[in-house]
Amino acid sequence: MAVIIIEETITADQLLIVREEYPNYIKVVVDIEKGILAAGGEWHVDAEEVLLEQGSKQEHLWGGGVDLITKSVEFNSLINTRPGLSSSQEVLDLKIRSKMEEIIRSLFEL
């Protein structure tokens, strides 16, 4: 269950690592402030924890995923549900979704 932080375009070796848990789907947690993400692992909370340990702030972290078959970006995660900030597992704020998608597509070259 490897989780790695992606700050630049993902490499072939990194892609192999983050596909260990789910071969065609990669769970990601995006730091929309820093423009980076953590990818891989079984649960979004695993990636969230790695980013928090590296100094990211909770309010900037949003979970989703990348479907490698369809090249689509998803915006659902249990970590997105936060009292006073979001009552949904899906990122509903269009500004946050747009920033997430921009970062994910850039780093995964989708």
N, C-alpha and C positions, 0 to 999 in steps of 0.2 A: 504494500500500500504506500507507494511513493507519491509525495506531493512536492512539486518544485515551483519556484517563483520564476515567472517569465517576464523579463523586462525589455527584451528585444525579440525580433522574429524568432519563433520557435525553431529549433534545429531538428534534424531527423532523429538524432539520439534522444533528445528531450521528448519528442513525440512518442517514441517507443516506450519510454519510461511512464508517461502519463496515460498510456493506453493499456497498462498492465491490468487494471481492475475491470475496465469495460472497453473492449477493443474498438467499438465504433462510436462511442460517446465519451466525452470528456467533461467531467464536472469542473467548473471553474468558480473562483471567487475573485471578483474584480475590485481593485482599489481605484475608484473613479477619480480620486484626487491625484494620485501618483501616476496613473496611467499604466499600471502593471496588473498582473493577475497571478494567482496561485492555481495550479492545475493538477488534477489527478486525485487519487484517494477514493475511498469508498463513500465518504460522506462530505458534504460541503463544509461542515464544521471542522474537518481535518485541515482543509485548505485555509479556512478562516483563521484558525489557530496559528498557522505558519505565518500568515501576514501580520497578525497582531504581535507575534513575537519579534517581527522585523520592524515594528514601529508604526504600522498602519493604525488608523483610528476607526473604531467600530462604525461610526456613522457614514464612512466612505466605502464600506464593504458591502457588496451585493452579489448574491449567488445566482448561477445559471449554468448553462452547458452548451457544448458544441456537438452537433450531430455530424460526424465525419462523412456519412453517406450522402446526406442531403445538403450539407454545408450550411445548415440553418443554426441560428443562435436561439437559445431558449433562456427564459428569464424567471424560472421557478426554483425555489429552494426554501426549506424550512427556516434558514437563517434570515430570510427577508422579512419575516414576521417579527415586528418589534413594537412593544408598547409605546404609544405616543408618536411613532414615526410611520409605521406601516402595519396594517391589520391583515395583509394578504401575503401569501407565499409567492405570488407573482409580483414582479416589479411593475407597478401601475403608472408611476410617474414617467411621463414620456421623455423628459429631459434626462433622467437617470438611465432609462432604457437606451436612449440614443447614444449616450456616452459609453455605456457598457458595450453596446454593439460595435461602436467605432474602435474601441480598445481591443476587443476580442477579434474582430475581423482583421485588424492590423497585425496583431501578434501571431495569428494563425494563418495569415495571408489567404483569407477566404474571399 
